[in-house]
Amino acid sequence: VKRIVSKAMTDRADELIIRVQSAPNDDALIRRLKTQKQLMFFRVSVISSDRRVLYDTHTKRLLGPKFSQEYVIDHPEVTEAFEHGVGYSENYSDLLGQKFTYLAKAFDFQGQTYVMRLAFPYKYMQELTRDFETGFLSLATLVLFFFSIMTWIIINHLSSPIQQIIHAIRPYQEGKSVHIPEIVLRSASPEDDFGRLAHTLNSLSRRVQRQIANITHERNEKEAILESLIEGVIAVDPQLRITYANSAALTMLDTDRSPVTNQHFLVLRQELCHDLLVRCQTEDAILSHTLQIKRGTERLYLDVLAVPAGKNRGAILVLQDNTTHYKLLEMRKEFIANASHELKTPITIIRGFAEALHDNPGLGLDVQQEITAKIVRNCQRMTNLIRDLLALADIERLPLSRLQSTDLLEVIDQCERTLHSIYPDAQMALHNHVGDPIDLVCDRSLMEQAIGNLVQNAAKYSDGPAQIDITVRLVEDTLKIQIADKGIGIPAADLEHIFERFYTVDKSRTKHVGSSGLGLSIVQTIIEKHLGRIEVESEEGKGTCFTIYLPTTLTAEE
């Protein structure tokens, strides 16, 4: 009985400590204690870290002004609690005139050690002891009576929880369910062995489900990463059955996703890739090759890499679309060939005329002057070509420091003066729908070169005096500059090629006006370097209209 009472007092002390420990100060702690129903059965005291009595349910009420903290802190259980955390004693109380069982327990409050002290009348414990002794004999008789009944019930119902567990997990065992169901035992307590067994199985089930969820999440994450790659990825097993193929790979090979997974690699109709996969597994080595695929009028260049995944684990095929790279190489070769051709022609002419002068020293003065004039003209042609090539290279390396705030109207005015110096009869009209000035961040000299090239072309390819209209509008944050003429126009078949380097529309006219075929390419490069774009509309015999779009939000920091 003494242990029961001690345990009950300890539990009550723990409950009170939990309920008052979070109080912000001593006054709040006392207020919380006064509201606890547990105080109806125990005498409760609270002693602070300096051993002051903050609160007592009985003593302060009985003594009134004579109440002293020393009355409480002299008890041995309080001293023991401060020293060891818990104190216990049985003493006679002169104040209350009876013997009490005392329990004191230390607790942390606001970083200091306080003590909760409970007192329980000793006479009640004696009564409990007598009642316990009397009731024990009665209880023993009842226990013996019920023992036989309970034994029979336990034996008959012992197998019930086991049957419930087996019944719950059987669908998962038989593959009818993808999840292990929650095991709920109707005839077992969570605290008994069967309850703990069910709890263990449920915990194991949840852990397995979490692992499955994590694996699924990781798989989905990896698939998402693979799907976001621009490279194509195809995985096969040792028998070359496709286990995975991302969208990029199927797009490159022009294949639908639906019939591919779990199909043999040959369904993709790529024998070269099939051979690479076979060889990389046989040789246990990484193999590469360049694959060309014709798709309509275009040709795709794919760099193929076959990587063994490990012994008897299949292989991975990586496809990288390098069509742009190969096209750039072709463009580079074409550019070099065109530049060489353009330089070779005047050099050949110059050489021929120079040899004629060398081999015929007796030529007349008029013939010599005509030959030297042609030599000078072809030298000028080479000079212009080299100048344009250097200009292209310079534009490609345009530094940000050259971008400055510029008035577009001044640029157009300078282009007009240059135009009239070359074509005095040309007429040019400006239609400004923006205002004055028109601020634009650009390289002024390059912008003059671009617009000047377009207006000079308009005059160059016009029959009679040229009529050129320049219209400037602001469309949201974009300047729209239109340069229109009423010249000879451009054939529809040539429109998509006019910005290509060395491309000329009218060969005979080009030779006459001395064009290198780089002018419009330079214009386009200048506009693109300013984050803009250029478009063209033309009709033979009616004229041409070039439209330039330039952002007004461009800054020198970009």
C-alpha positions in Angstrom: 0.0 0.0 0.0 2.9 2.3 0.9 4.3 1.8 -2.6 0.9 2.5 -4.2 0.5 5.7 -2.3 4.1 6.8 -3.1 3.5 6.0 -6.7 0.2 7.9 -6.7 1.8 10.9 -5.1 4.7 10.8 -7.6 2.3 10.7 -10.5 0.3 13.6 -9.1 3.5 15.5 -8.5 4.5 14.9 -12.1 1.1 16.0 -13.4 1.2 19.2 -11.4 4.8 19.9 -12.5 3.8 19.4 -16.2 0.8 21.8 -15.8 2.7 24.6 -14.1 6.2 24.3 -15.6 5.3 26.4 -18.6 4.1 29.3 -16.5 6.0 32.5 -17.4 6.6 33.6 -13.8 5.9 32.7 -10.1 2.5 34.5 -10.0 1.3 32.6 -13.0 2.6 29.3 -11.5 0.6 29.9 -8.3 -2.5 30.8 -10.3 -2.3 27.6 -12.2 -1.9 25.6 -9.0 -5.0 27.1 -7.5 -7.1 25.8 -10.5 -6.0 22.1 -10.1 -8.5 19.7 -8.8 -5.7 17.4 -7.5 -5.3 19.9 -4.6 -8.6 18.5 -3.1 -6.8 15.3 -2.1 -3.3 16.5 -1.2 -1.6 19.2 0.7 0.6 20.9 -1.9 3.5 23.3 -1.4 5.9 25.0 -3.9 9.4 25.9 -2.8 11.5 28.2 -5.0 15.3 27.8 -5.7 16.1 30.1 -2.7 13.9 27.8 -0.6 11.1 30.4 -0.2 7.6 29.0 0.2 5.8 30.4 -2.8 2.5 28.5 -2.2 0.9 26.1 0.3 -2.6 24.9 0.2 -3.1 24.7 4.0 -0.3 26.2 6.1 -0.7 29.8 4.9 -4.4 29.7 5.4 -4.1 28.3 9.0 -1.3 30.5 10.2 -2.2 33.7 8.5 0.3 36.5 9.3 2.4 34.0 11.3 3.1 32.0 8.2 6.9 31.4 7.8 8.8 29.8 5.0 11.1 28.1 7.5 8.3 25.8 8.5 8.4 24.1 5.2 12.0 24.1 4.2 13.1 22.5 7.4 11.5 19.2 6.4 14.0 16.5 5.4 12.2 15.5 2.2 12.6 19.1 0.8 16.3 19.1 1.5 16.6 15.6 -0.1 14.7 16.8 -3.2 17.0 19.7 -3.7 20.0 17.4 -3.4 18.8 14.3 -5.1 15.7 15.3 -7.1 13.2 13.3 -5.0 12.6 13.2 -1.2 10.2 11.0 0.9 9.4 11.0 4.6 6.7 10.3 7.2 6.4 12.9 10.0 3.9 14.2 12.5 2.5 17.7 11.7 2.2 19.8 14.9 0.2 22.4 12.9 -2.4 20.0 11.6 -2.2 17.5 14.5 -1.7 14.3 12.5 0.9 12.3 10.8 1.5 12.7 7.1 3.4 11.0 4.3 5.5 13.6 2.4 6.8 13.5 -1.1 9.0 16.3 -2.6 10.1 16.4 -6.2 12.5 18.9 -7.8 11.7 20.4 -11.2 13.2 23.0 -13.5 11.4 26.3 -13.7 12.6 29.3 -15.7 16.2 27.9 -15.5 16.1 27.4 -11.7 15.4 24.4 -9.4 12.0 24.4 -7.7 10.4 21.7 -5.5 6.9 20.5 -5.6 5.9 19.0 -2.1 2.8 16.8 -1.5 1.5 15.6 1.8 -1.0 12.7 2.3 -2.7 11.9 5.7 -1.1 8.8 7.2 -4.4 7.7 8.8 -5.9 7.3 5.3 -3.0 5.0 4.4 -3.6 2.9 7.5 -7.3 2.6 6.5 -6.3 1.6 3.0 -4.0 -1.1 4.5 -6.8 -2.5 6.6 -9.2 -2.4 3.7 -6.6 -4.0 1.5 -6.0 -6.9 3.9 -9.8 -7.4 4.2 -10.4 -7.2 0.6 -7.4 -9.3 -0.4 -9.0 -12.5 1.0 -12.3 -11.7 -0.8 -10.4 -10.9 -3.9 -8.3 -14.0 -3.8 -11.5 -16.1 -3.6 -13.0 -14.2 -6.5 -9.7 -14.6 -8.5 -9.7 -18.3 -8.0 -13.3 -18.5 -9.1 -12.7 -16.4 -12.2 -9.3 -17.9 -13.0 -10.9 -21.2 -14.1 -13.4 -19.3 -16.2 -10.8 -17.0 -17.7 -8.5 -19.9 -18.5 -11.2 -21.6 -20.5 -12.0 -18.3 -22.3 -8.3 -17.6 -23.0 -7.7 -21.1 -24.4 -10.7 -20.7 -26.7 -9.9 -17.2 -27.9 -6.1 -17.5 -27.9 -6.0 -18.3 -31.6 -8.4 -15.5 -32.6 -5.8 -12.7 -33.0 -3.5 -15.0 -35.0 -6.4 -15.9 -37.3 -7.1 -12.1 -37.7 -3.5 -11.4 -38.6 -3.4 -14.2 -41.1 -6.7 -13.1 -42.6 -5.4 -9.5 -42.9 -2.1 -10.3 -44.7 -3.4 -13.1 -46.9 -4.5 -10.9 -49.9 -1.0 -9.3 -50.0 0.6 -12.8 -49.8 -1.6 -14.0 -52.7 -0.8 -10.9 -54.8 -4.3 -9.6 -54.7 -3.3 -6.4 -53.1 -0.3 -4.1 -53.7 -0.4 -2.8 -50.1 -0.2 -4.7 -46.8 -3.4 -3.7 -45.1 -3.6 -2.2 -41.6 -4.0 -5.0 -39.0 -6.8 -4.2 -36.5 -7.3 -6.8 -33.8 -10.8 -6.7 -32.4 -10.2 -9.1 -29.6 -6.7 -8.0 -28.5 -5.3 -5.1 -26.6 -2.5 -3.0 -28.1 -0.5 -3.7 -24.9 -0.5 -7.5 -25.1 1.8 -9.7 -27.2 -0.7 -10.0 -30.1 -1.3 -6.2 -30.0 2.5 -5.6 -30.1 2.8 -8.2 -32.9 0.1 -6.4 -34.9 1.8 -3.0 -34.1 5.2 -4.4 -35.3 3.6 -5.8 -38.5 1.9 -2.5 -39.1 5.1 -0.5 -38.5 6.9 -2.9 -40.9 4.2 -2.4 -43.5 4.4 1.4 -43.2 8.2 1.2 -43.5 8.0 -1.0 -46.6 5.4 1.4 -48.1 7.7 4.4 -47.4 10.6 2.6 -49.0 8.4 1.8 -52.0 7.3 5.4 -52.2 10.9 6.6 -51.9 12.0 4.3 -54.6 9.0 5.3 -56.8 9.8 9.0 -56.2 13.5 8.5 -57.0 12.5 6.6 -60.2 10.1 9.3 -61.2 12.7 12.0 -60.4 15.3 10.2 -62.6 12.8 9.8 -65.4 11.9 13.5 -65.2 15.6 14.3 -65.4 16.1 12.0 -68.3 13.0 13.4 -70.0 14.4 16.9 -69.7 17.6 16.1 -71.4 18.2 17.2 -75.0 20.1 14.1 -75.5 18.3 10.9 -76.4 18.6 8.0 -73.9 17.6 4.4 -74.6 18.2 1.5 -72.1 18.1 -2.1 -73.0 18.4 -5.4 -71.1 20.9 -8.1 -72.1 18.4 -9.5 -74.7 18.2 -6.0 -76.2 14.6 -5.4 -75.1 13.9 -1.7 -74.5 13.4 -0.9 -70.8 13.4 2.8 -71.2 13.5 5.5 -73.9 13.0 9.2 -73.3 11.1 11.5 -75.6 14.2 13.1 -77.1 15.4 9.7 -78.3 12.1 8.8 -79.8 11.8 12.2 -81.5 15.3 11.8 -83.0 14.4 8.3 -84.3 10.9 9.4 -85.3 9.2 6.7 -83.3 6.1 6.7 -81.1 6.5 5.8 -77.4 3.6 3.4 -77.0 4.9 0.3 -78.7 8.6 0.8 -77.8 8.9 -0.3 -74.1 9.5 -4.0 -73.6 9.9 -4.4 -77.4 13.1 -5.6 -79.1 15.4 -2.8 -80.2 15.0 -3.8 -83.8 11.5 -2.3 -83.8 13.3 1.1 -84.1 14.8 0.0 -87.5 18.3 1.2 -86.7 20.7 -1.6 -87.5 23.8 0.4 -86.9 22.7 1.3 -83.3 21.7 -2.4 -82.8 25.1 -3.5 -83.8 26.7 -1.0 -81.4 24.7 -2.3 -78.5 25.6 -5.9 -79.3 29.3 -5.1 -79.6 29.5 -2.9 -76.5 28.2 -5.7 -74.4 30.4 -8.3 -76.1 33.5 -6.2 -75.9 32.6 -4.5 -72.6 33.7 -1.2 -74.0 32.2 2.2 -74.9 31.6 2.5 -78.6 30.7 5.6 -80.6 29.5 6.4 -84.2 27.9 9.1 -86.2 24.5 8.3 -87.6 22.9 10.1 -90.5 19.1 10.0 -90.8 17.3 11.5 -93.7 14.0 13.1 -92.7 12.2 14.7 -95.6 14.5 17.2 -97.3 16.7 17.5 -94.2 19.4 15.3 -92.9 20.0 14.7 -89.2 23.5 14.0 -87.8 23.4 12.0 -84.6 26.4 11.2 -82.5 25.7 7.8 -81.0 27.3 6.4 -77.8 26.8 2.8 -76.7 27.7 2.2 -73.0 27.6 -1.2 -71.3 25.6 -1.1 -68.0 27.6 -3.9 -66.5 27.9 -7.7 -66.8 24.5 -9.2 -67.8 22.8 -5.8 -67.1 22.3 -4.6 -70.7 23.5 -1.3 -72.2 22.6 2.3 -72.6 22.4 4.2 -75.9 23.0 7.9 -75.9 22.0 10.0 -78.9 23.2 13.6 -79.4 21.8 15.7 -82.1 24.8 17.5 -83.7 23.0 18.6 -86.8 23.6 22.3 -86.0 27.3 21.6 -85.5 27.6 19.8 -88.8 25.6 22.5 -90.6 27.9 25.1 -89.1 30.9 23.1 -90.5 29.2 23.0 -93.9 28.5 26.7 -93.7 32.1 27.3 -92.8 33.3 25.2 -95.7 30.9 27.0 -98.0 31.9 30.4 -96.7 35.6 29.6 -97.2 34.9 28.3 -100.7 32.8 31.4 -101.6 35.4 33.7 -100.2 38.1 31.9 -102.1 36.1 32.1 -105.3 35.3 35.7 -104.9 39.0 36.5 -104.3 40.1 34.1 -107.0 38.1 35.8 -109.8 39.6 39.3 -109.5 43.1 37.9 -108.8 42.8 35.8 -112.0 41.7 38.9 -113.9 44.5 41.0 -112.5 47.1 38.3 -113.3 45.8 38.0 -116.8 46.0 41.7 -117.5 49.4 41.9 -115.8 50.8 39.1 -117.9 49.4 40.9 -121.0 51.2 44.1 -120.1 54.4 42.1 -119.4 54.3 40.0 -122.6 53.3 42.9 -124.8 55.4 45.9 -123.9 54.6 47.5 -127.2 50.9 48.0 -126.6 49.4 51.3 -127.3 48.9 53.9 -124.6 45.1 53.6 -124.8 45.2 49.8 -124.4 47.5 50.1 -121.5 45.3 52.6 -119.8 42.2 50.4 -120.3 44.1 47.4 -118.9 45.4 49.3 -115.9 41.9 50.6 -115.3 40.5 47.1 -115.1 43.3 46.1 -112.8 42.5 49.0 -110.5 38.7 48.1 -110.6 39.4 44.5 -109.6 41.8 45.6 -106.9 39.0 47.8 -105.6 36.6 44.8 -105.8 39.1 42.7 -103.7 39.5 45.6 -101.3 35.7 45.9 -100.8 35.4 42.1 -100.3 38.2 42.1 -97.7 36.7 45.1 -96.0 33.3 43.4 -95.8 34.9 40.2 -94.4 36.7 42.2 -91.7 33.5 44.1 -91.0 31.7 40.8 -90.4 34.4 39.6 -88.0 34.3 43.0 -86.2 30.6 42.9 -85.8 30.7 39.3 -84.4 33.0 40.6 -81.7 30.9 43.7 -80.9 31.8 44.8 -77.3 29.2 46.1 -74.9 31.2 49.3 -74.4 30.4 50.4 -77.9 26.6 50.5 -77.1 25.6 54.1 -76.4 22.4 56.0 -76.2 21.8 57.4 -79.7 19.1 59.5 -81.5 17.8 57.4 -84.4 16.8 60.5 -86.3 20.4 61.7 -86.4 21.4 58.2 -87.7 18.8 58.4 -90.5 19.8 62.0 -91.3 23.4 60.9 -91.8 22.3 58.0 -94.0 20.3 60.5 -96.1 23.3 62.8 -96.6 25.5 59.9 -97.6 22.9 58.6 -100.0 22.6 62.0 -101.7 26.4 62.2 -102.1 26.3 58.9 -104.1 22.9 59.2 -105.7 22.1 63.0 -106.0 18.7 62.3 -107.7 17.4 59.9 -105.0 14.4 61.0 -103.0 14.1 59.9 -99.4 11.1 60.7 -97.1 10.9 60.1 -93.3 7.6 59.3 -91.6 8.1 59.7 -87.9 5.3 58.3 -85.7 7.3 58.3 -82.5 8.5 61.8 -81.8 11.7 63.7 -81.5 14.2 62.5 -80.4 14.0 58.7 -80.8 16.4 57.3 -78.2 18.0 54.0 -79.0 20.9 52.1 -77.4 23.2 51.0 -80.2 26.6 51.2 -81.9 26.0 54.3 -83.9 28.5 53.6 -86.7 27.1 50.0 -87.2 23.5 51.3 -87.2 24.4 53.9 -89.8 26.1 51.1 -91.8 23.0 48.9 -91.6 20.4 51.5 -92.5 22.7 53.1 -95.0 23.2 49.8 -96.8 19.5 49.3 -97.1 18.8 52.8 -98.5 21.7 52.6 -100.9 20.5 49.2 -102.1 17.1 50.8 -102.7 18.7 53.5 -104.8 21.1 51.1 -106.5 18.3 48.7 -107.6 15.8 51.3 -108.8 15.1 52.3 -112.4 15.5 56.0 -112.6 15.6 58.3 -109.6 14.9 56.2 -106.4 11.9 57.0 -104.2 12.6 55.7 -100.7 10.2 55.9 -97.7 11.4 55.4 -94.1 8.7 54.9 -91.5 9.4 54.7 -87.8 6.8 53.4 -85.3 6.8 52.3 -81.7 5.1 49.0 -81.1 5.1 48.4 -77.3 8.8 48.2 -76.4 10.0 47.7 -80.0 11.0 50.2 -82.6 9.7 49.3 -86.0 11.7 50.8 -88.9 10.4 50.2 -92.4 12.6 51.1 -95.5 10.5 50.8 -98.7 11.3 51.5 -102.3 9.7 51.3 -105.7 12.6 49.6 -107.4 12.9 46.4 -109.4 12.0 44.1 -106.5 13.3 40.7 -105.6 12.1 37.4 -107.2 10.1 35.3 -104.7 12.4 32.3 -105.1 15.4 34.5 -103.9 13.7 36.1 -100.8 14.6 33.3 -98.4 18.3 33.4 -99.5 19.1 37.1 -99.7 20.6 37.2 -96.2 23.0 34.4 -96.9 26.7 35.3 -97.3 27.9 35.8 -101.0 24.3 35.3 -102.3 23.4 37.6 -105.1 20.1 37.9 -106.9 20.9 39.4 -110.3 24.4 38.1 -111.3 24.8 40.5 -114.2 23.5 43.5 -112.3 25.7 42.5 -109.3 28.8 42.6 -111.4 27.8 45.9 -112.9 27.3 47.6 -109.5 30.3 45.8 -107.8 28.5 43.9 -105.1 30.2 41.2 -103.0 27.0 39.5 -101.8 27.9 40.3 -98.2 25.9 43.5 -97.7 22.6 42.1 -96.4 24.4 39.5 -94.4 26.3 42.3 -92.6 23.0 44.2 -92.1 21.3 41.1 -90.5 24.3 40.5 -88.3 24.3 44.1 -87.0 20.6 43.9 -86.2 20.9 40.6 -84.5 23.8 41.9 -82.4 21.4 44.6 -81.2 18.9 41.8 -80.2 16.6 42.7 -83.1 15.5 41.1 -86.3 15.0 42.0 -89.9 12.2 40.9 -92.3 11.7 41.5 -96.1 8.7 41.7 -98.4 9.1 42.2 -102.1 7.4 41.9 -105.4 9.1 42.0 -108.8 8.6 45.3 -110.6 6.9 47.0 -107.6 9.5 47.4 -105.0 10.9 46.0 -101.8 10.2 46.7 -98.1 12.7 45.9 -95.3 11.4 46.0 -91.7 13.8 46.2 -88.8 12.6 45.5 -85.2 14.8 46.8 -82.4 14.2 46.7 -78.6 14.0 50.1 -76.9 14.8 48.4 -73.5 18.3 47.3 -74.6 21.0 48.7 -72.2 24.7 48.8 -72.4 24.9 46.3 -69.5 23.2 43.6 -71.7 
